Structure formats: structure tokens, C-alpha cells
Amino acid sequence: MPKLIDAEIKQTTLVRADPEKVYDGIASAAGLNTWFTHNSELDPRPGGDIVFRWKDWGPDKYTLDSHGKVLEAKRPEKFVFQWYADNPEYATTIEMIFEKVPEGTVIRLREYGYHDTPSGIKAMLECAAGWGEALTLLKYYVEHNLLY
């Protein structure tokens, strides 16, 4: 097995909404398809399949499917899954903790398991920026009641 990068992507965002609403915005296909993906599928139970689909996403208009499995789902506290773009041997793990605070919900995201290769480093850098963008989009949609 290739050596893994000894670092993690970490992102933290405050969303001014209850944890249940924030959780559902990212741990359900309906929630994801509102703000992030196109026709994704998600079985939100441990062992459930995930298919993230992007169609003409972002300024570069890329189209991509990523697949994975739910590892842990404790609504509204924690959602953990693995995903990969084209090879299950390159799956990374995403862990999201939803912490209730007086202002709403703090999402603490970490992603780890990138291979210490040029393509693994490139993917990690892209996802580090991507998760920041994604959590900002989720925040906007949840706080402005634009889900579903």
C-alpha cells in the first residue's frame, strides 16, 4: 500500500441554523442536489452507497461522478463517508461533526487518506480549496432557506 500524506484537510464553518437542518443539507441527496450536486444519490445509513454527480460545475464546467460509502451517520451530530473519483484504492475519508452553539451550528470537517504521490498531493490541494467553497455554499443555502 502506498504511503499516505501525514496531513489532513480541515475546514470549520459557522452556519446560523439548527444542526438538523445543516446536517440534512449535506447528508441527504435532496440537500446536496439543491446547492452542490446534480442528481446525486445517497443512502444515509452506515454501509450505504453515495454517488456525487457534478454536471457543468463551476467556471470550468466540469462533469464528474464520485462514489463512496457511508461509514457513520448520527443525525444531527456526525456524518462520515469515504469517496473516490475513479479508483476505490484511492478513497479518502471525510468526517463532519455538527456542533450546536448559541449562534447555530459549527461544522468541523476533516478529510484524510491521500496517497503521498504527485496526483495525491494535487487532489488534496484541490479538495482543500473545494471544501472551503462547499461549506460556504452550504452556509448560504441553509441560512437563506434555499434548500429543497
CORKAVEN-V525675 format. One record per residue. SS is DSSP state (@ for helix, = for strand, . for the rest). D_LAST is the distance of its C-alpha to the last C-alpha in Angstrom with 2 decimals. Layout:
SS|D_LAST / SS|D_LAST
This chain:
.|41.47 / .|40.95 / .|41.06 / =|37.76 / .|37.10 / .|37.98 / .|35.08 / .|31.39 / =|28.42 / =|27.33 / =|24.56 / =|23.76 / =|21.14 / =|20.62 / =|17.15 / .|17.59 / .|15.38 / .|16.18 / @|16.53 / @|14.30 / @|11.16 / @|12.54 / @|13.54 / @|10.31 / @|8.87 / @|11.87 / .|13.22 / .|10.73 / @|10.14 / @|6.45 / @|6.38 / @|9.18 / @|8.22 / @|5.77 / @|8.93 / .|11.87 / .|12.58 / .|12.82 / .|12.88 / .|13.67 / =|14.83 / =|15.24 / .|17.37 / .|17.01 / .|20.61 / .|23.74 / .|25.07 / .|21.79 / =|21.21 / =|18.79 / =|18.53 / =|16.90 / =|16.99 / =|17.27 / =|18.29 / =|20.16 / =|18.83 / .|20.41 / .|23.60 / .|25.43 / .|22.92 / =|23.36 / =|22.07 / =|22.24 / =|21.39 / =|21.93 / =|22.60 / =|23.13 / =|23.38 / =|21.92 / =|24.93 / =|23.76 / =|20.70 / =|21.31 / .|18.19 / .|17.93 / .|21.05 / =|21.35 / =|19.83 / =|22.40 / =|22.42 / =|24.69 / =|23.92 / =|26.07 / .|26.00 / .|29.01 / .|31.29 / @|30.58 / @|33.68 / @|31.88 / .|28.92 / =|28.02 / =|26.55 / =|23.60 / =|23.64 / =|21.16 / =|22.32 / =|20.19 / =|22.79 / =|22.38 / =|24.38 / .|25.15 / .|22.93 / =|19.80 / =|19.35 / =|21.38 / =|20.17 / =|23.33 / =|22.92 / =|25.90 / =|26.48 / =|29.90 / .|32.02 / .|32.66 / =|35.95 / .|38.68 / .|39.12 / @|38.62 / @|35.44 / @|34.17 / @|34.90 / @|33.18 / @|30.00 / @|30.07 / @|30.49 / @|27.62 / @|25.24 / @|26.55 / @|25.44 / @|22.22 / @|21.07 / @|21.88 / @|19.76 / @|16.81 / @|17.00 / @|17.37 / @|14.21 / @|12.30 / @|14.25 / @|13.42 / @|9.61 / @|9.97 / @|12.96 / .|11.72 / .|8.66 / .|6.56 / .|3.80 / .|0.00
